[in-house]
């Protein structure tokens, strides 16, 4: 995010005597009384172009100081008791707030600002008893920049991802980050089932612009032109490779083409996003990652189901230690229905069933259990659907270095469904049951039309079983959070413009590919256990 050699987080007032060769000074809280020499040193640092970031109780503690107060500008306010408060973005086009979540809740005792200097740019506000108060602002002093927020007095707030993002951006901003950005011009290579989703997300994300869509199917390109009339289309990907103005490409083509197309795009100097699966072999993943590093280009994968509400709810429950550590995870998806006759069901192109839903489910498992995988076993059945090359049912069994175990089953011959999630923890369990929903409408005649959805098209019901002292088991339904909009594409824009960490680094995708490849090799060997360390 930033060069730690040039950023100093103040923990003692005497550190203010040693500000040479620094870019940014950070006060995360008041560090005690400052003398005049401390203040003069800090003022001189900012005046000659240094950056100052203040959070937590810093403003409350130092706004009455003569020199520090001059840096902060004329501010005053009042403290409110510890309670839940909603922080809201006041300006969406600033470096610090662009593409940030528009609001987030915190619980803390806080100093609310009733007045800020006239030259301040107000970035975050909150409402307190029908009055708007300032939570964060920036201003300049001499040649330097200053960012101030009264958020951050509570440890829970400091751990909140939006607050952490705010502080990281503030550090880069006061260090001299540019105040304006030119949108990254993007191309879509392939406009299949997911094409509209990508195009809509790109055109809805500030900092990204969709310039070109390439697909061999003219009918799909006509759909692009109807939905996005300002976007150019073509049937030859050379248009993407040869256009230096195209900076990033989303590869939305069949899985067996991901690696070779990504390599071509990286070689041409483009940032690359692949659809899932990342590729089909670990060797391909290594080659892609190595070339991206050599070309200093971004490489990531669209694991869109990282933000599915049921997964987020389970992740939150485990992070909050509601049930203790998880040691046994079972996941399932399937039905008894004929597979499609598209490339999804043709193993040489798709990679097989492991690489379809397995790309999502195994990604979930590997994120819920971060310990290294030490062994993989795969089992496949071919019993009913002989007109397609994918297996009818595939199972993956994992063991981890910490002794945890996990499994995933994808079946097209399951007449009775297992739960989507079955997770055992040291103090309880989580079960995710499929919901059977229908879409209802009426014919012109008034007769009822009822279309039953596939189980995968509805979110499951999650129940936590929590053991209390004395063997009592308490059942609690877990609330599912709303699915955040365009979060992957916002993260991509934040990474390309502001250097923020990728939500899905290619190394995590490589781990997933390594597990799926090992499962496939195990299945080919009759379910032999494959040792790994990944």
Secondary structure, 3 states (H helix, E strand, C coil): CCCHHHEEECCCHHHHHCCCCCCEEEECCCCCCCCHHHHHHHHHHHHCCCEEEECCCHHHHHCCCHHHHHHHCCCEEEEEEEEEEEEEECCCCCCCCCCCCCEEEEEEEEEEEEECCCCCEEEEEEEECCEEEEEEEEEEECCEEEEEECCCCCHHHHHCHHHHHHHHHHHHHHCCCCCCCCCEEEEEECCCCCHHHHHHHHHCCCCEEEEEEECCCHHHHHHHHHHCCCCEEECCCHHHHHCCCCCEEEECCCHHHHHHHHHHHHHCCCEEEEECCCCCCHHHHHHHHHHHHHHCCCEEEECHHHHCHHHHHHHHHHHCCCCCCEEEEEEEEECECCCCCCHHHCHHHHCCHHHCHHHHHHHHHHHHCCCCEEEEEEEEECCCCCCCCCCCEEEEEEEECCCCEEEEEEECECCCCCCCEEEEECCEEEEEECCCCEEEEECCCCCEEEEECCHHHCCCEEEEEEECCCCCEEEEECCCCCCCCCHHHHHHHHHHHHCCCCCCEHHHHHHHHHHHHHHHHHHHCCCCCEECCC
